[in-house]
């Protein structure tokens, strides 16, 4: 199950991504926001991040205007490795090397066509399980 959330700036792109996921047969849960009224991205970043650390969802997708604020907020939740990606190479690399569990994007930065390719790359790329990457992830997770 994929957790997905956005603020008002990412709402439109979130709708397109959810339609794409549905078309692909990928299960997801929408954690809001639910319209284009101005709202605060930390609320939705925390909802998605908490759904992942609780085990309710496996991975997450977060969208705001730039992807910056929403990724910063998600990364404050212990156990989250949110990666801001605006290209497929970064989406692939962060899954292979960082075992990122949240993809963050900026709706004002990346268009819908590319965003869907980034989503597909992120969701379909496995973690490499390479010893050096595991070591580095463990270092990130240390208190």
C-alpha positions as CSV (number, residue, x, y, z in Angstrom):
1,X,0.0,0.0,0.0
2,X,1.3,3.4,-1.0
3,X,0.6,6.4,1.3
4,X,0.1,9.7,-0.7
5,X,-0.3,13.2,0.5
6,X,0.0,16.8,-0.6
7,X,-0.7,20.4,0.3
8,X,-2.8,22.7,-1.9
9,X,0.1,23.3,-4.2
10,X,0.5,19.6,-4.9
11,X,-3.2,18.7,-5.0
12,X,-3.6,18.7,-8.8
13,X,-0.5,16.5,-9.4
14,X,-1.6,14.2,-6.6
15,X,-4.9,13.6,-8.4
16,X,-3.0,12.7,-11.6
17,X,-0.7,10.4,-9.7
18,X,-3.6,8.7,-7.9
19,X,-5.4,8.1,-11.3
20,X,-2.1,6.6,-12.6
21,X,-1.7,4.3,-9.6
22,X,-5.3,3.2,-10.0
23,X,-4.7,2.5,-13.7
24,X,-1.6,0.4,-12.7
25,X,-3.5,-1.5,-10.1
26,X,-1.4,-0.1,-7.3
27,X,-3.2,0.3,-4.0
28,X,-2.9,3.6,-2.2
29,X,-4.4,5.6,0.6
30,X,-4.9,9.3,0.3
31,X,-3.9,11.2,3.5
32,X,-5.0,14.6,2.1
33,X,-5.3,17.4,1.4
34,X,-8.6,17.0,-0.3
35,X,-9.0,20.3,-2.2
36,X,-7.0,23.3,-3.4
37,X,-7.8,25.5,-0.3
38,X,-4.6,26.8,1.3
39,X,-3.3,24.4,3.9
40,X,-0.1,23.5,5.8
41,X,2.1,20.8,4.2
42,X,3.6,19.6,7.6
43,X,0.2,18.1,8.5
44,X,0.2,15.8,5.4
45,X,3.9,15.0,5.5
46,X,3.5,13.8,9.1
47,X,0.4,11.7,8.2
48,X,2.2,9.9,5.4
49,X,5.4,9.5,7.3
50,X,3.6,8.0,10.3
51,X,1.6,5.6,8.1
52,X,4.9,4.2,6.9
53,X,6.7,3.9,10.3
54,X,3.5,2.3,11.7
55,X,3.6,-0.3,8.9
56,X,0.2,0.7,7.6
57,X,1.8,1.6,4.3
58,X,5.1,0.4,2.6
59,X,6.1,3.6,0.8
60,X,4.9,7.1,0.4
61,X,4.6,9.9,-2.1
62,X,4.4,13.6,-1.0
63,X,3.8,16.6,-3.2
64,X,3.9,20.3,-2.5
65,X,4.8,23.3,-4.6
66,X,8.6,22.6,-4.6
67,X,8.8,19.3,-2.7
68,X,11.3,20.9,-0.3
69,X,9.2,21.7,2.8
70,X,7.2,18.5,2.6
71,X,10.4,16.4,2.4
72,X,12.1,18.3,5.2
73,X,9.1,17.6,7.4
74,X,8.8,13.9,6.5
75,X,12.5,13.4,7.3
76,X,12.0,14.6,10.9
77,X,10.0,11.4,11.6
78,X,12.4,8.7,12.8
79,X,12.7,5.9,10.3
80,X,11.8,8.0,7.3
81,X,14.1,8.5,4.4
82,X,12.3,10.9,2.1
83,X,14.0,11.9,-1.2
84,X,13.2,14.9,-3.2
85,X,13.4,13.8,-6.8
86,X,12.7,15.7,-10.0
87,X,14.2,13.1,-12.4
88,X,14.1,9.4,-12.9
89,X,17.9,8.9,-12.2
90,X,17.5,10.3,-8.7
91,X,14.4,8.2,-8.1
92,X,16.3,5.1,-9.1
93,X,19.4,5.9,-7.2
94,X,17.6,6.8,-4.0
95,X,15.8,3.5,-4.0
96,X,18.9,1.5,-4.8
97,X,21.4,3.3,-2.5
98,X,19.3,4.9,0.3
99,X,16.3,2.5,0.4
100,X,14.2,5.7,0.4
101,X,10.7,5.1,1.6
102,X,9.1,8.4,0.6
103,X,9.3,10.1,-2.8
104,X,8.8,13.9,-2.6
105,X,8.2,16.0,-5.7
106,X,7.4,19.6,-6.5
107,X,4.3,20.2,-8.6
108,X,5.6,23.6,-9.6
109,X,8.9,22.0,-10.6
110,X,8.1,18.9,-12.6
111,X,5.3,18.3,-15.1
112,X,2.7,15.5,-14.9
113,X,4.3,13.4,-17.6
114,X,7.7,13.3,-16.0
115,X,6.2,13.0,-12.5
116,X,4.5,9.7,-13.5
117,X,7.7,8.3,-14.8
118,X,9.5,9.3,-11.6
119,X,6.7,7.6,-9.6
120,X,7.0,4.4,-11.6
121,X,10.8,4.4,-11.3
122,X,10.6,4.9,-7.5
123,X,8.0,2.2,-7.0
124,X,9.6,-0.3,-9.2
125,X,13.2,0.0,-8.2
126,X,14.4,-2.3,-5.4
127,X,17.0,-1.6,-2.8
128,X,20.4,-3.0,-3.8
129,X,21.1,-4.7,-0.4
130,X,24.8,-3.8,-0.9
131,X,26.8,-3.9,2.3
132,X,28.1,-0.4,1.9
133,X,24.6,1.1,1.4
134,X,23.3,-0.9,4.4
135,X,26.1,0.5,6.5
136,X,25.4,4.1,5.4
137,X,21.7,3.7,6.1
138,X,22.5,2.4,9.6
139,X,24.6,5.5,10.1
140,X,21.7,7.7,9.1
141,X,19.3,5.9,11.5
142,X,21.7,6.2,14.5
143,X,20.6,8.6,17.2
